[in-house]
Amino acid sequence: MNRLQRALDALVERVDTPAPIILADVMQDNIDRMQAFAAQQGLDVRPHVKTHKCVEIGRRQVKAGAVGITAGNVGEAEVFAAAGFEDIFIAYPIWPSGTKGPRIRRLAETTRLRVGVDNFAAINALADAMGDDADRLQVVIEVDCGARRSGAPAEAACDLALAARKRGLLPVGVFTYPGHGSAGPETRKLAAQDQDAALTTAVRSLSAAGITAEVVSAGSTPTVEFSTSSVITEIRPGEYVFNDLNNTRLGACTEDQIALFVAGTVVSDWVPDQVILDVGTKAISREGSPEIGYGAVPGTSAILSKLNEYHGFLPLPAGDFRPAVGTVLPVVPNHVCPVVVNFEEYIVTDSTGTSLERWPVDARGFLN
């Protein structure tokens, strides 16, 4: 029997489905493994909490040795700051519209706050928002390394840092996101090499202007294995804490390192060679495709072929796998991050399924 199914069977009478189940021992192994890798490479770990949005998990990451956390937006940062986290990097090109300006200013008063910038307009808006306290806010220049998302050209880092310093903000370094490393197993190392080249160019750009890059920040889980350049000072992996099908396909983790799955119940079996699970888009998100499916039942070759909001369509492969109505199955998502925002709490157990705790998804719903 598959290990995830075995753990689920041990606690099935105590949980309602659909529900996200964490194997805490596997998760802790993932945290410790990443920390050991970083220590070996002389890197700081600043995990991205958008993956789990859970204060308890963030505390475990810091206890293991993380220097602080990475957040995706002001709301996430506020939740973790209120819980006592004192070193937070919002790795996003912040635009301080609406109430965000005053909120950022308040965060900078109570935490060591860093925010991402990649354009002059945002630098000026942040400086205006900080007013006389501009020097409290550290800014990290985002550069593009090939993902073609946000991020300025690496050679422009100097001009942006000088503009920030002129407005009273404190430029402390550069960061990038090698998102194109998720395109396939062969792209992970290549994207990390692009990351290294962009960060090296950006650091030299700052140095030419007399600005020391205290922070040279790299991501992500798929590329972290190759993010070992001497120019890098910290890594920002997020998905590593749970892992998922995408990372197993990329070779960034093994199946035994998957620490989160969604428990779902077979609720209908009228269609021949198919069952319906109570795991739809509102539980597992819509990440996937007809080719790779939208989630998989570990220990079998069955994958969800289609999702409605509350229905998961599971064609049954030829063989002995014929779950009856009422059977509770583990479903591993393609991408774990979108799953987390669908639930208010995690069911936390271990690989034996003997323990059971409930941890809140503290930053669920905080998107701005």
N, C-alpha and C positions, 0 to 999 in steps of 0.2 A: 504494500500500500504506500502511496506517495506520502511524504512527511507532512505536507500541508493538510492533506485529508485526514491523516492520523490525529493531528492536533485539533482539527475542527471536530472530529467525531467525539473527542473527549469532552468538549464543552457545548455541543450542539443543543442540548436541552436548556441551556442557560442564556442563549442569545436569540434575538429576533433578526430576521434577514429582510433586506440586505444590510450588511454591516461590515465595516473595515476591521480586519483582525491583524494585530501586530504580534509577531513573535519576538518578544523583548530580548531573548538571548541572541537571536540572529542579528537583530538591530544593533545590540551592543558590540557584537563582534565586528560589524561593519564600521561602527564609530571608532573602535580601537584600531582596526586595520588601517583606516585612513590616517589616523593620528600617528601611527608607527611609520607609515610611508612618509608623511610630511617631516617627521623628526629625522628620519634617515637622510632626507634631501635638504634639510636645513630650512624648511618652509614653515610658515604659520598657516594654520587652518582657520578659515572664517566661513563656517558653513552657511549655506543659504536656507533660511527658515521657511521660505515660501513652499518648500516641499512638504513640510509637516505642519507648520503653523501652530505648533504645540510647545508651550512653555516648558513642560516636563522634559521633552526631548531636547530642547535647546539647553536646558541645565545639564543634561547628561553629556552633551557635546562639549560644553565649557568645562565640566568636571574632568573630562578626558584630556583636556589640554587646548581646546580652541581658544584663540586670543579674543574672540568676540563673535558677533554674528553678522550675516548679510541679510538685509530685508529688501523686499521688492517695491515697497511704497511706504508712505508716511504712516498710514494706519497700522501696518505690521510693526513698524518701528515703535509706535506708541504703545502697542500691547506689550511688547517685550521690555520696553523701558519701564513701564509701570510694574512689571514683574521683577525688576531689579537688574536687568542687563545694562551694563554701563558703557559698552563699546560697540557701536552699531554703524554699519556702512549701508546706506541705501544705494545699491548698485543699479541706478536707473537715472536717465537724464531728467532730473526733476524740473518741473515747471510750477512755480509756487502760486498758482491761481487760487481764487476763493479764500478758504480759510487755511490753506496749506502754508502760506508765509508765516503767520503767527504760530502755527503748530510746529513748524521747523525751528523757529526761534526758541520756543519753549523747550523742545527736545535738546537743543544745543546748550541750554542752561543746565541741564541735569545729566547729560551723557556726553561722552566723546563721540560726536556725531560727524560722520563723513557722508557727503552726497556726491552723486555723479553729475557731471556736466559735459556737454559736447558742443555747445554753441554760445556765442557772445550774448545773445538776448537773455538766455537763462542766467548767465553770470550776473548781468545787471539786475535782473528781477530778484535773484537771491540776495544780492547785496542790498537792494532797496528794502527787502523784507527784514533783513537782519538789522538795518539801521546802524546805530552806534556800536552794536555787538557783532559786526561783520567778522571780526577776527576770531570769534568763537566757532565759526563754521569752517570745517575743513572740506575742501573740494578735491575730487579725484577726476582727472580728465579721462573721459571715455574715448578710446580710439577703436577704429574698425580694423579687424585682422582678416576679413574675408567673408564674414557672415552676412555682410551688407544689410545690417539691421540699423541700430543706432551706433553712434561713434564717429568721431571726426577722423580725417586722415592722420596717420601717426605723426607726420611731419608738422602738423598744425598744433600739436600739443603745447609747444612753446608759447605761441601767440595766445592761446586760451589761458594758460597758466599766468602769463604776464597780465592779461586783462583782469583775471580774478584777483591777483595781488594788488593791482592798481586800485581796485574797488574795496580793498580792505579784507577780502576773504583770504583764507590760508590754503594755497595749493600744496598738496602733499604727495602727489604722485599720479599714476596712470593705471587704467584697467581696461580690459577687453573681454570679449566673449567669443570663443571659437565655435559658434553654433553649427558651422558647416561640418564639424567633426561628427555629427550625428547622421550624416548621409549614408554611411555604410562602414563596415569594419576597416576597409582600406583607407578611409578618410580621417580616422582618428589621429594618427601620427602626423599626417600632412597638415591638418588643421592646427595641431600643436606647434608645428614648425612655423606656420604662418603667424601664430600668436607670438612666438618668440621673436620673429623678425619685426613685427609691429611694435611690440613693447620695447625692444632694443632701440628702434628708431625714435620712439617717443621719449625714452629716457635720455637719449643723446640730445634730442631737441630741447628738453628742459635744462640739461646740463649746460648747453651752449648759452643759455640765458641766465646762468648762475642759480638755477633752482634745483635742489637735490630731490630726487624721487625717493622719498622715504617709503612710499607704498608702490609696489609694482604687482598688481593683483590679476590673477589668472583664474579662469574656470575651464572646464566644467567637469561633471562626472565622466562623460565618455572620453575626454581628452586628458584627464588629470594624470594618468599613468605616464604621459609623455611630457608633462609640464614641469620639467626638471632643469630648465635653463638657469644659469647663475644669475641672470638679471631679475628673475621672479623672486618676490619676497613672501607672497601669500597665495593660497588657492581658495576658491569659493565653490566647492562642490555642494550639490544639494541632494540629488536623487540617490546618492550612495547610501544614505541612511536606511532606505527601504529597498532600493533597486526595483527593476520592473522588466517586462519582456523586451522592451526596446534595448535596454542595456545588455541583456543576455544575447540578443541578436548581434549587437555590436562587438561583443567580446569584452565588455567593460565589467562584467560580473558573471558569476556562475549561477545556476538555478538554486544551488544550496544557499546562496547569499540573498535570496529574495525574502524580505522580512514582513511584507504586507500583502494581503490578499483580501478580496471581498467575498464574504460568505453569501451564497444565494441558494434559494430553494426552488426545486422543480415544481411548478404550479400547474402545468398542463402537458399532455402527451398525445393529443388526438391526431396530430399530423404524423404520418408514418415516418420513421427514421428521424424524428426531431422532437425535442422537448423545449418547453419555454421556462426560463428562469425569471425570478423577480429582480433581475439585475439589468436595468435599462440605462438610458443616457443620464438619468437623474442620479444614478449610483456610480457609474463607471466612466461617464463622459463619452464623447463621440470620437475619441482618438483611435484611429485605425483605418482600415480599408477593407473592401471585400477580399482582397488578395491575402492579407495577413490576419484578417479578423479583427475583433474589437475586445479581445480578452481570451484567455485559454484556461482550460481545466487541467491543472498539472497532473502528470502521471498518465495522461491520455493524449490522443491526437485531436481531441475535440476543441473547436474554437467557436466563439460567438460570431455568427456570420452576418447578423443584422441586429439593430437595436431600435426599439421604440422608447418612449419615455420610461415606461415601467416594465417592458418586456425585452428579454434577451433570447434571441433565436439560436438554439444550439443543435445543429445537425449532428446526428450520431454516426460516427465512423463504423465501418464494418468491424465486427468482433464482439467481445463480451461486455462492452460498456453500454449498459442499458439502464440508466437510473430511473427509478419509479417516481411517480408523483409523491412529494413529501421528502425526497432525498435532498440533503443539504450538501452543496458542492463548493469547493474553493475556486475562485476565479482570479487569475493574476492579470492585472491591467497591462496594456501596452505602455502607458505613461502614467506614473503614479501621482504626479503633482495635481492634475485636474480632478482626481478621485477625492482627494482630501477635502476640497471645498464643498463637497456634497453632504458632509456629515458633521454633526455637532460633537461627536465623541468617537474615540477609538475603543475597541475591545482589545485589551492587552493580556496576552497569555505568554506561554513559552512553547518550545517544540514538543512538550509532552501534553500540553493542553490542560494541565492540572490547576494552574493559577488563573485568576480572572480579576482584572482591574479595569476601570474606565477612566480614560484621560480625556479632558476636553480639548477640542480643536480651537484653541483660544483666539486665534486671529482669523477664524472663518468669517467671511463676509466683509473683512476690512480690505477694500480694493482701492481706496484713495487716500 
